[in-house]
Amino acid sequence: MIKTIFISSILATGLTFSTTAIAAEEHQHYSMRDLDKNLKNFRAAHDAKAAQAALQVMQQTVKSYQKHRPSSLQKLEAEDAQVVAYQGLLNDLLNEIQQAEQLVAADQLEAAQKRSVKMDEIKKQGHQAFK
């Protein structure tokens, strides 16, 4: 009987920790500072590995923002014009990042880095509209 209770408590504790770890992983939320920092890192990258690493964090940041709207948009329906515009800008930014990733993969780092100007324009447009 005591053995059963002991094993049950160990299993329950293990399940609690694993659930907490999974929840933390699912809810990792990036900030626009992450986007800014990695955009700068991408522009300064001297090799494909550094550029790809920065682009990956940028892509994760944008995907996180697609799931977590700014406070000014949280109460609005998904079909609201402002939310649609916000998601459209994020999709545009994500497309630019993905195109840059393709260029980096094709060993065209300079061409990829030129796309950072468009990325920055989209980011600034979104910041002005949805700050």
MILO-815799 format. One record per atom (N, C-alpha, C, CB): z, x, y; atom name; residue in one letter; residue number from 0. Coordinates in nm, 2 decimals. Glycine has a CB too. Example, Ala and Ser with C-alpha at 12.3 -4.5 7.8 and 13.67 -1.06 7.14 Angstrom:
REM MILO-815799
> 0.78:1.32:-0.57:N:a:0 $
> 0.78:1.23:-0.45:CA:a:0 $
> 0.78:1.32:-0.33:C:a:0 $
> 0.90:1.13:-0.45:CB:a:0 $
> 0.71:1.28:-0.22:N:s:1 $
> 0.71:1.37:-0.11:CA:s:1 $
> 0.79:1.29:0.00:C:s:1 $
> 0.57:1.41:-0.06:CB:s:1 $
***
This chain:
REM MILO-815799
> 0.00:0.08:-0.12:N:m:0 $
> 0.00:0.00:0.00:CA:m:0 $
> 0.00:0.09:0.13:C:m:0 $
> 0.12:-0.09:0.00:CB:m:0 $
> 0.09:0.18:0.13:N:i:1 $
> 0.10:0.27:0.24:CA:i:1 $
> -0.03:0.35:0.26:C:i:1 $
> 0.22:0.37:0.23:CB:i:1 $
> -0.08:0.39:0.14:N:k:2 $
> -0.21:0.47:0.14:CA:k:2 $
> -0.32:0.39:0.20:C:k:2 $
> -0.24:0.51:-0.01:CB:k:2 $
> -0.33:0.26:0.17:N:t:3 $
> -0.43:0.17:0.22:CA:t:3 $
> -0.42:0.16:0.37:C:t:3 $
> -0.43:0.03:0.15:CB:t:3 $
> -0.30:0.14:0.42:N:i:4 $
> -0.28:0.13:0.56:CA:i:4 $
> -0.32:0.26:0.63:C:i:4 $
> -0.13:0.09:0.59:CB:i:4 $
> -0.28:0.37:0.58:N:f:5 $
> -0.31:0.50:0.63:CA:f:5 $
> -0.46:0.52:0.64:C:f:5 $
> -0.25:0.61:0.55:CB:f:5 $
> -0.53:0.49:0.54:N:i:6 $
> -0.68:0.51:0.53:CA:i:6 $
> -0.74:0.41:0.63:C:i:6 $
> -0.73:0.48:0.39:CB:i:6 $
> -0.69:0.29:0.64:N:s:7 $
> -0.75:0.19:0.73:CA:s:7 $
> -0.73:0.24:0.88:C:s:7 $
> -0.68:0.05:0.71:CB:s:7 $
> -0.62:0.29:0.91:N:s:8 $
> -0.59:0.34:1.04:CA:s:8 $
> -0.68:0.46:1.08:C:s:8 $
> -0.45:0.37:1.06:CB:s:8 $
> -0.70:0.54:0.99:N:i:9 $
> -0.79:0.66:1.01:CA:i:9 $
> -0.94:0.61:1.03:C:i:9 $
> -0.79:0.76:0.89:CB:i:9 $
> -0.98:0.52:0.95:N:l:10 $
> -1.12:0.46:0.97:CA:l:10 $
> -1.13:0.39:1.10:C:l:10 $
> -1.15:0.37:0.85:CB:l:10 $
> -1.03:0.31:1.14:N:a:11 $
> -1.04:0.24:1.27:CA:a:11 $
> -1.04:0.34:1.38:C:a:11 $
> -0.92:0.15:1.28:CB:a:11 $
> -0.96:0.44:1.38:N:t:12 $
> -0.96:0.54:1.48:CA:t:12 $
> -1.10:0.61:1.49:C:t:12 $
> -0.85:0.65:1.46:CB:t:12 $
> -1.15:0.65:1.38:N:g:13 $
> -1.29:0.71:1.38:CA:g:13 $
> -1.39:0.62:1.43:C:g:13 $
> -1.32:0.76:1.24:CB:g:13 $
> -1.39:0.50:1.40:N:l:14 $
> -1.49:0.40:1.45:CA:l:14 $
> -1.47:0.38:1.60:C:l:14 $
> -1.47:0.26:1.38:CB:l:14 $
> -1.35:0.38:1.65:N:t:15 $
> -1.33:0.37:1.79:CA:t:15 $
> -1.39:0.48:1.87:C:t:15 $
> -1.18:0.36:1.82:CB:t:15 $
> -1.37:0.61:1.82:N:f:16 $
> -1.43:0.72:1.89:CA:f:16 $
> -1.58:0.73:1.88:C:f:16 $
> -1.37:0.85:1.82:CB:f:16 $
> -1.63:0.69:1.77:N:s:17 $
> -1.78:0.69:1.75:CA:s:17 $
> -1.84:0.58:1.84:C:s:17 $
> -1.82:0.67:1.61:CB:s:17 $
> -1.78:0.47:1.85:N:t:18 $
> -1.83:0.36:1.94:CA:t:18 $
> -1.83:0.40:2.08:C:t:18 $
> -1.75:0.23:1.91:CB:t:18 $
> -1.72:0.46:2.12:N:t:19 $
> -1.70:0.51:2.26:CA:t:19 $
> -1.81:0.61:2.29:C:t:19 $
> -1.56:0.57:2.28:CB:t:19 $
> -1.84:0.71:2.20:N:a:20 $
> -1.94:0.81:2.22:CA:a:20 $
> -2.08:0.75:2.24:C:a:20 $
> -1.94:0.91:2.11:CB:a:20 $
> -2.11:0.65:2.15:N:i:21 $
> -2.24:0.58:2.16:CA:i:21 $
> -2.25:0.51:2.29:C:i:21 $
> -2.26:0.49:2.04:CB:i:21 $
> -2.15:0.44:2.33:N:a:22 $
> -2.15:0.36:2.46:CA:a:22 $
> -2.17:0.45:2.57:C:a:22 $
> -2.02:0.28:2.47:CB:a:22 $
> -2.10:0.57:2.57:N:a:23 $
> -2.12:0.66:2.69:CA:a:23 $
> -2.26:0.71:2.69:C:a:23 $
> -2.02:0.78:2.67:CB:a:23 $
> -2.32:0.74:2.58:N:e:24 $
> -2.45:0.79:2.57:CA:e:24 $
> -2.55:0.69:2.62:C:e:24 $
> -2.49:0.83:2.43:CB:e:24 $
> -2.53:0.56:2.58:N:e:25 $
> -2.62:0.46:2.62:CA:e:25 $
> -2.62:0.43:2.77:C:e:25 $
> -2.59:0.33:2.55:CB:e:25 $
> -2.50:0.45:2.83:N:h:26 $
> -2.48:0.42:2.97:CA:h:26 $
> -2.49:0.54:3.07:C:h:26 $
> -2.35:0.35:2.99:CB:h:26 $
> -2.54:0.65:3.02:N:q:27 $
> -2.55:0.76:3.11:CA:q:27 $
> -2.64:0.72:3.23:C:q:27 $
> -2.61:0.89:3.04:CB:q:27 $
> -2.59:0.74:3.34:N:h:28 $
> -2.66:0.69:3.46:CA:h:28 $
> -2.68:0.81:3.55:C:h:28 $
> -2.58:0.58:3.54:CB:h:28 $
> -2.80:0.83:3.59:N:y:29 $
> -2.84:0.94:3.68:CA:y:29 $
> -2.84:0.90:3.82:C:y:29 $
> -2.98:1.00:3.64:CB:y:29 $
> -2.82:0.99:3.91:N:s:30 $
> -2.82:0.96:4.05:CA:s:30 $
> -2.95:1.01:4.12:C:s:30 $
> -2.70:1.02:4.13:CB:s:30 $
> -2.98:0.97:4.24:N:m:31 $
> -3.09:1.02:4.31:CA:m:31 $
> -3.08:1.16:4.34:C:m:31 $
> -3.12:0.94:4.44:CB:m:31 $
> -2.95:1.21:4.34:N:r:32 $
> -2.93:1.36:4.36:CA:r:32 $
> -2.99:1.43:4.25:C:r:32 $
> -2.78:1.39:4.37:CB:r:32 $
> -2.98:1.38:4.13:N:d:33 $
> -3.05:1.44:4.01:CA:d:33 $
> -3.20:1.45:4.03:C:d:33 $
> -3.01:1.36:3.88:CB:d:33 $
> -3.25:1.34:4.08:N:l:34 $
> -3.40:1.34:4.11:CA:l:34 $
> -3.43:1.44:4.21:C:l:34 $
> -3.44:1.20:4.15:CB:l:34 $
> -3.36:1.45:4.32:N:d:35 $
> -3.39:1.54:4.43:CA:d:35 $
> -3.38:1.69:4.38:C:d:35 $
> -3.29:1.52:4.54:CB:d:35 $
> -3.27:1.71:4.31:N:k:36 $
> -3.24:1.85:4.25:CA:k:36 $
> -3.35:1.89:4.16:C:k:36 $
> -3.10:1.85:4.18:CB:k:36 $
> -3.39:1.81:4.07:N:n:37 $
> -3.49:1.84:3.97:CA:n:37 $
> -3.63:1.84:4.03:C:n:37 $
> -3.49:1.75:3.86:CB:n:37 $
> -3.66:1.77:4.14:N:l:38 $
> -3.78:1.78:4.21:CA:l:38 $
> -3.79:1.92:4.27:C:l:38 $
> -3.80:1.67:4.31:CB:l:38 $
> -3.69:1.96:4.33:N:k:39 $
> -3.68:2.10:4.39:CA:k:39 $
> -3.70:2.20:4.28:C:k:39 $
> -3.55:2.12:4.46:CB:k:39 $
> -3.63:2.18:4.17:N:n:40 $
> -3.64:2.28:4.05:CA:n:40 $
> -3.79:2.28:4.00:C:n:40 $
> -3.55:2.24:3.94:CB:n:40 $
> -3.85:2.17:3.99:N:f:41 $
> -3.99:2.16:3.95:CA:f:41 $
> -4.08:2.23:4.04:C:f:41 $
> -4.03:2.01:3.94:CB:f:41 $
> -4.06:2.21:4.17:N:r:42 $
> -4.15:2.28:4.27:CA:r:42 $
> -4.13:2.43:4.26:C:r:42 $
> -4.12:2.23:4.41:CB:r:42 $
> -4.01:2.48:4.23:N:a:43 $
> -3.98:2.62:4.23:CA:a:43 $
> -4.00:2.68:4.09:C:a:43 $
> -3.84:2.64:4.27:CB:a:43 $
> -4.04:2.60:3.99:N:a:44 $
> -4.06:2.66:3.86:CA:a:44 $
> -4.17:2.76:3.85:C:a:44 $
> -4.08:2.54:3.76:CB:a:44 $
> -4.14:2.87:3.78:N:h:45 $
> -4.24:2.97:3.76:CA:h:45 $
> -4.30:2.97:3.62:C:h:45 $
> -4.18:3.11:3.79:CB:h:45 $
> -4.25:2.89:3.54:N:d:46 $
> -4.31:2.88:3.40:CA:d:46 $
> -4.30:2.73:3.35:C:d:46 $
> -4.23:2.97:3.30:CB:d:46 $
> -4.38:2.71:3.25:N:a:47 $
> -4.39:2.57:3.20:CA:a:47 $
> -4.26:2.52:3.14:C:a:47 $
> -4.50:2.57:3.09:CB:a:47 $
> -4.18:2.60:3.09:N:k:48 $
> -4.05:2.56:3.03:CA:k:48 $
> -3.96:2.51:3.13:C:k:48 $
> -3.99:2.68:2.95:CB:k:48 $
> -3.95:2.58:3.24:N:a:49 $
> -3.86:2.53:3.35:CA:a:49 $
> -3.91:2.40:3.42:C:a:49 $
> -3.85:2.64:3.46:CB:a:49 $
> -4.05:2.40:3.43:N:a:50 $
> -4.11:2.28:3.49:CA:a:50 $
> -4.09:2.16:3.40:C:a:50 $
> -4.26:2.30:3.52:CB:a:50 $
> -4.11:2.18:3.27:N:q:51 $
> -4.09:2.07:3.18:CA:q:51 $
> -3.95:2.02:3.17:C:q:51 $
> -4.14:2.11:3.04:CB:q:51 $
> -3.85:2.11:3.18:N:a:52 $
> -3.71:2.07:3.18:CA:a:52 $
> -3.68:1.98:3.30:C:a:52 $
> -3.62:2.19:3.18:CB:a:52 $
> -3.73:2.02:3.42:N:a:53 $
> -3.70:1.95:3.54:CA:a:53 $
> -3.77:1.81:3.53:C:a:53 $
> -3.75:2.03:3.67:CB:a:53 $
> -3.89:1.81:3.48:N:l:54 $
> -3.96:1.68:3.47:CA:l:54 $
> -3.90:1.58:3.38:C:l:54 $
> -4.11:1.71:3.43:CB:l:54 $
> -3.84:1.64:3.27:N:q:55 $
> -3.77:1.55:3.17:CA:q:55 $
> -3.65:1.48:3.24:C:q:55 $
> -3.72:1.64:3.05:CB:q:55 $
> -3.57:1.56:3.31:N:v:56 $
> -3.45:1.50:3.38:CA:v:56 $
> -3.50:1.40:3.48:C:v:56 $
> -3.37:1.61:3.45:CB:v:56 $
> -3.61:1.43:3.55:N:m:57 $
> -3.66:1.33:3.65:CA:m:57 $
> -3.71:1.20:3.58:C:m:57 $
> -3.79:1.39:3.73:CB:m:57 $
> -3.77:1.22:3.47:N:q:58 $
> -3.82:1.10:3.39:CA:q:58 $
> -3.70:1.02:3.35:C:q:58 $
> -3.90:1.14:3.27:CB:q:58 $
> -3.59:1.08:3.30:N:q:59 $
> -3.47:1.01:3.25:CA:q:59 $
> -3.40:0.94:3.37:C:q:59 $
> -3.37:1.11:3.18:CB:q:59 $
> -3.41:1.01:3.49:N:t:60 $
> -3.34:0.95:3.60:CA:t:60 $
> -3.42:0.82:3.64:C:t:60 $
> -3.35:1.05:3.72:CB:t:60 $
> -3.55:0.82:3.65:N:v:61 $
> -3.63:0.71:3.68:CA:v:61 $
> -3.61:0.60:3.58:C:v:61 $
> -3.78:0.74:3.69:CB:v:61 $
> -3.60:0.63:3.45:N:k:62 $
> -3.58:0.53:3.35:CA:k:62 $
> -3.44:0.46:3.36:C:k:62 $
> -3.60:0.59:3.21:CB:k:62 $
> -3.35:0.55:3.40:N:s:63 $
> -3.21:0.49:3.43:CA:s:63 $
> -3.21:0.40:3.54:C:s:63 $
> -3.11:0.61:3.45:CB:s:63 $
> -3.28:0.43:3.65:N:y:64 $
> -3.29:0.34:3.76:CA:y:64 $
> -3.37:0.21:3.73:C:y:64 $
> -3.35:0.41:3.88:CB:y:64 $
> -3.46:0.22:3.64:N:q:65 $
> -3.53:0.10:3.60:CA:q:65 $
> -3.43:0.00:3.54:C:q:65 $
> -3.65:0.13:3.50:CB:q:65 $
> -3.33:0.05:3.47:N:k:66 $
> -3.23:-0.04:3.40:CA:k:66 $
> -3.12:-0.08:3.50:C:k:66 $
> -3.17:0.03:3.28:CB:k:66 $
> -3.09:0.01:3.59:N:h:67 $
> -2.97:-0.02:3.68:CA:h:67 $
> -3.02:-0.02:3.83:C:h:67 $
> -2.87:0.10:3.67:CB:h:67 $
> -3.04:-0.15:3.88:N:r:68 $
> -3.08:-0.17:4.01:CA:r:68 $
> -2.98:-0.13:4.12:C:r:68 $
> -3.13:-0.31:4.03:CB:r:68 $
> -3.02:-0.10:4.24:N:p:69 $
> -2.92:-0.07:4.34:CA:p:69 $
> -2.85:-0.20:4.38:C:p:69 $
> -3.00:-0.02:4.47:CB:p:69 $
> -2.73:-0.18:4.44:N:s:70 $
> -2.64:-0.29:4.46:CA:s:70 $
> -2.71:-0.40:4.54:C:s:70 $
> -2.52:-0.25:4.53:CB:s:70 $
> -2.80:-0.37:4.63:N:s:71 $
> -2.87:-0.47:4.72:CA:s:71 $
> -2.96:-0.56:4.63:C:s:71 $
> -2.95:-0.40:4.83:CB:s:71 $
> -3.00:-0.51:4.51:N:l:72 $
> -3.09:-0.59:4.43:CA:l:72 $
> -3.03:-0.65:4.31:C:l:72 $
> -3.21:-0.51:4.39:CB:l:72 $
> -2.90:-0.62:4.28:N:q:73 $
> -2.84:-0.66:4.16:CA:q:73 $
> -2.83:-0.81:4.14:C:q:73 $
> -2.70:-0.60:4.15:CB:q:73 $
> -2.81:-0.88:4.25:N:k:74 $
> -2.79:-1.03:4.24:CA:k:74 $
> -2.92:-1.10:4.24:C:k:74 $
> -2.70:-1.07:4.36:CB:k:74 $
> -3.03:-1.03:4.26:N:l:75 $
> -3.16:-1.10:4.26:CA:l:75 $
> -3.21:-1.12:4.12:C:l:75 $
> -3.26:-1.02:4.35:CB:l:75 $
> -3.30:-1.22:4.10:N:e:76 $
> -3.36:-1.24:3.97:CA:e:76 $
> -3.47:-1.13:3.95:C:e:76 $
> -3.43:-1.38:3.97:CB:e:76 $
> -3.50:-1.11:3.83:N:a:77 $
> -3.60:-1.00:3.79:CA:a:77 $
> -3.74:-1.03:3.85:C:a:77 $
> -3.61:-0.99:3.64:CB:a:77 $
> -3.77:-1.16:3.87:N:e:78 $
> -3.90:-1.20:3.93:CA:e:78 $
> -3.90:-1.20:4.08:C:e:78 $
> -3.93:-1.34:3.88:CB:e:78 $
> -3.79:-1.17:4.14:N:d:79 $
> -3.78:-1.17:4.29:CA:d:79 $
> -3.88:-1.06:4.34:C:d:79 $
> -3.64:-1.14:4.34:CB:d:79 $
> -3.94:-1.09:4.46:N:a:80 $
> -4.04:-1.00:4.51:CA:a:80 $
> -3.99:-0.86:4.54:C:a:80 $
> -4.10:-1.06:4.64:CB:a:80 $
> -3.86:-0.85:4.59:N:q:81 $
> -3.80:-0.72:4.61:CA:q:81 $
> -3.78:-0.64:4.48:C:q:81 $
> -3.67:-0.74:4.69:CB:q:81 $
> -3.74:-0.71:4.38:N:v:82 $
> -3.71:-0.64:4.25:CA:v:82 $
> -3.84:-0.60:4.19:C:v:82 $
> -3.64:-0.74:4.15:CB:v:82 $
> -3.95:-0.68:4.20:N:v:83 $
> -4.08:-0.64:4.15:CA:v:83 $
> -4.13:-0.52:4.23:C:v:83 $
> -4.18:-0.76:4.17:CB:v:83 $
> -4.11:-0.52:4.36:N:a:84 $
> -4.16:-0.40:4.44:CA:a:84 $
> -4.08:-0.28:4.40:C:a:84 $
> -4.14:-0.43:4.59:CB:a:84 $
> -3.95:-0.29:4.38:N:y:85 $
> -3.87:-0.18:4.34:CA:y:85 $
> -3.91:-0.12:4.21:C:y:85 $
> -3.72:-0.22:4.34:CB:y:85 $
> -3.93:-0.21:4.11:N:q:86 $
> -3.98:-0.17:3.98:CA:q:86 $
> -4.12:-0.11:3.99:C:q:86 $
> -3.98:-0.29:3.88:CB:q:86 $
> -4.20:-0.16:4.08:N:g:87 $
> -4.34:-0.10:4.09:CA:g:87 $
> -4.33:0.04:4.15:C:g:87 $
> -4.42:-0.19:4.19:CB:g:87 $
> -4.24:0.07:4.24:N:l:88 $
> -4.23:0.20:4.29:CA:l:88 $
> -4.18:0.30:4.18:C:l:88 $
> -4.13:0.21:4.41:CB:l:88 $
> -4.08:0.25:4.11:N:l:89 $
> -4.03:0.33:4.00:CA:l:89 $
> -4.14:0.36:3.89:C:l:89 $
> -3.91:0.26:3.93:CB:l:89 $
> -4.22:0.26:3.86:N:n:90 $
> -4.33:0.28:3.77:CA:n:90 $
> -4.43:0.38:3.83:C:n:90 $
> -4.40:0.15:3.74:CB:n:90 $
> -4.46:0.37:3.96:N:d:91 $
> -4.55:0.47:4.02:CA:d:91 $
> -4.50:0.61:4.01:C:d:91 $
> -4.58:0.43:4.17:CB:d:91 $
> -4.37:0.62:4.03:N:l:92 $
> -4.30:0.75:4.03:CA:l:92 $
> -4.30:0.80:3.88:C:l:92 $
> -4.16:0.75:4.08:CB:l:92 $
> -4.28:0.72:3.79:N:l:93 $
> -4.28:0.76:3.65:CA:l:93 $
> -4.42:0.80:3.61:C:l:93 $
> -4.23:0.64:3.56:CB:l:93 $
> -4.52:0.73:3.65:N:n:94 $
> -4.66:0.77:3.62:CA:n:94 $
> -4.69:0.91:3.68:C:n:94 $
> -4.76:0.67:3.68:CB:n:94 $
> -4.65:0.94:3.80:N:e:95 $
> -4.67:1.07:3.86:CA:e:95 $
> -4.60:1.18:3.78:C:e:95 $
> -4.62:1.07:4.00:CB:e:95 $
> -4.48:1.15:3.74:N:i:96 $
> -4.40:1.25:3.65:CA:i:96 $
> -4.47:1.27:3.52:C:i:96 $
> -4.26:1.20:3.63:CB:i:96 $
> -4.52:1.17:3.46:N:q:97 $
> -4.59:1.18:3.33:CA:q:97 $
> -4.72:1.25:3.35:C:q:97 $
> -4.61:1.04:3.27:CB:q:97 $
> -4.79:1.23:3.45:N:q:98 $
> -4.92:1.30:3.48:CA:q:98 $
> -4.89:1.45:3.50:C:q:98 $
> -4.99:1.24:3.60:CB:q:98 $
> -4.78:1.48:3.57:N:a:99 $
> -4.74:1.62:3.59:CA:a:99 $
> -4.70:1.68:3.46:C:a:99 $
> -4.62:1.63:3.69:CB:a:99 $
> -4.63:1.61:3.38:N:e:100 $
> -4.60:1.66:3.24:CA:e:100 $
> -4.72:1.70:3.16:C:e:100 $
> -4.51:1.56:3.16:CB:e:100 $
> -4.82:1.61:3.17:N:q:101 $
> -4.95:1.64:3.10:CA:q:101 $
> -5.02:1.77:3.15:C:q:101 $
> -5.04:1.52:3.11:CB:q:101 $
> -5.01:1.78:3.28:N:l:102 $
> -5.07:1.90:3.35:CA:l:102 $
> -5.00:2.03:3.30:C:l:102 $
> -5.08:1.89:3.50:CB:l:102 $
> -4.87:2.02:3.30:N:v:103 $
> -4.79:2.14:3.26:CA:v:103 $
> -4.82:2.17:3.11:C:v:103 $
> -4.63:2.11:3.28:CB:v:103 $
> -4.83:2.07:3.03:N:a:104 $
> -4.86:2.09:2.89:CA:a:104 $
> -5.00:2.15:2.87:C:a:104 $
> -4.85:1.96:2.81:CB:a:104 $
> -5.09:2.12:2.97:N:a:105 $
> -5.22:2.18:2.96:CA:a:105 $
> -5.23:2.31:3.03:C:a:105 $
> -5.32:2.08:3.02:CB:a:105 $
> -5.11:2.37:3.06:N:d:106 $
> -5.10:2.50:3.13:CA:d:106 $
> -5.17:2.50:3.27:C:d:106 $
> -5.17:2.61:3.04:CB:d:106 $
> -5.14:2.39:3.34:N:q:107 $
> -5.19:2.38:3.48:CA:q:107 $
> -5.07:2.35:3.57:C:q:107 $
> -5.30:2.26:3.49:CB:q:107 $
> -4.98:2.45:3.57:N:l:108 $
> -4.86:2.44:3.65:CA:l:108 $
> -4.88:2.41:3.80:C:l:108 $
> -4.77:2.56:3.63:CB:l:108 $
> -4.97:2.49:3.86:N:e:109 $
> -4.99:2.47:4.00:CA:e:109 $
> -5.04:2.33:4.03:C:e:109 $
> -5.09:2.57:4.05:CB:e:109 $
> -5.14:2.28:3.95:N:a:110 $
> -5.19:2.15:3.98:CA:a:110 $
> -5.08:2.04:3.96:C:a:110 $
> -5.31:2.12:3.88:CB:a:110 $
> -4.99:2.07:3.86:N:a:111 $
> -4.88:1.97:3.84:CA:a:111 $
> -4.78:1.97:3.96:C:a:111 $
> -4.81:2.01:3.71:CB:a:111 $
> -4.76:2.09:4.01:N:q:112 $
> -4.66:2.10:4.12:CA:q:112 $
> -4.72:2.04:4.25:C:q:112 $
> -4.63:2.25:4.15:CB:q:112 $
> -4.85:2.03:4.26:N:k:113 $
> -4.91:1.96:4.38:CA:k:113 $
> -4.88:1.81:4.37:C:k:113 $
> -5.06:1.99:4.38:CB:k:113 $
> -4.85:1.76:4.25:N:r:114 $
> -4.82:1.62:4.24:CA:r:114 $
> -4.68:1.59:4.29:C:r:114 $
> -4.83:1.58:4.09:CB:r:114 $
> -4.60:1.69:4.31:N:s:115 $
> -4.47:1.67:4.36:CA:s:115 $
> -4.47:1.61:4.50:C:s:115 $
> -4.39:1.80:4.36:CB:s:115 $
> -4.57:1.63:4.58:N:v:116 $
> -4.58:1.58:4.71:CA:v:116 $
> -4.59:1.42:4.70:C:v:116 $
> -4.71:1.63:4.79:CB:v:116 $
> -4.67:1.37:4.61:N:k:117 $
> -4.68:1.23:4.59:CA:k:117 $
> -4.55:1.17:4.54:C:k:117 $
> -4.80:1.20:4.49:CB:k:117 $
> -4.49:1.25:4.45:N:m:118 $
> -4.36:1.20:4.39:CA:m:118 $
> -4.26:1.19:4.51:C:m:118 $
> -4.31:1.30:4.29:CB:m:118 $
> -4.25:1.29:4.59:N:d:119 $
> -4.16:1.28:4.70:CA:d:119 $
> -4.19:1.17:4.80:C:d:119 $
> -4.16:1.42:4.78:CB:d:119 $
> -4.32:1.14:4.82:N:e:120 $
> -4.35:1.02:4.91:CA:e:120 $
> -4.31:0.89:4.85:C:e:120 $
> -4.51:1.02:4.93:CB:e:120 $
> -4.33:0.88:4.72:N:i:121 $
> -4.28:0.75:4.65:CA:i:121 $
> -4.13:0.74:4.66:C:i:121 $
> -4.33:0.75:4.50:CB:i:121 $
> -4.06:0.85:4.63:N:k:122 $
> -3.91:0.85:4.64:CA:k:122 $
> -3.86:0.81:4.78:C:k:122 $
> -3.86:0.99:4.60:CB:k:122 $
> -3.92:0.87:4.88:N:k:123 $
> -3.88:0.84:5.02:CA:k:123 $
> -3.91:0.69:5.05:C:k:123 $
> -3.95:0.94:5.12:CB:k:123 $
> -4.03:0.64:5.01:N:q:124 $
> -4.06:0.51:5.04:CA:q:124 $
> -3.96:0.41:4.97:C:q:124 $
> -4.20:0.48:4.98:CB:q:124 $
> -3.92:0.44:4.85:N:g:125 $
> -3.82:0.36:4.78:CA:g:125 $
> -3.69:0.37:4.85:C:g:125 $
> -3.81:0.40:4.64:CB:g:125 $
> -3.65:0.49:4.89:N:h:126 $
> -3.52:0.51:4.95:CA:h:126 $
> -3.51:0.43:5.08:C:h:126 $
> -3.49:0.66:4.98:CB:h:126 $
> -3.62:0.43:5.16:N:q:127 $
> -3.62:0.35:5.29:CA:q:127 $
> -3.61:0.20:5.26:C:q:127 $
> -3.75:0.39:5.37:CB:q:127 $
> -3.69:0.16:5.17:N:a:128 $
> -3.69:0.01:5.14:CA:a:128 $
> -3.57:-0.04:5.07:C:a:128 $
> -3.81:-0.02:5.06:CB:a:128 $
> -3.51:0.04:4.98:N:f:129 $
> -3.40:-0.02:4.90:CA:f:129 $
> -3.27:0.05:4.90:C:f:129 $
> -3.45:-0.02:4.76:CB:f:129 $
> -3.25:0.13:5.01:N:k:130 $
> -3.13:0.20:5.03:CA:k:130 $
> -3.00:0.12:5.02:C:k:130 $
> -3.13:0.28:5.16:CB:k:130 $
***
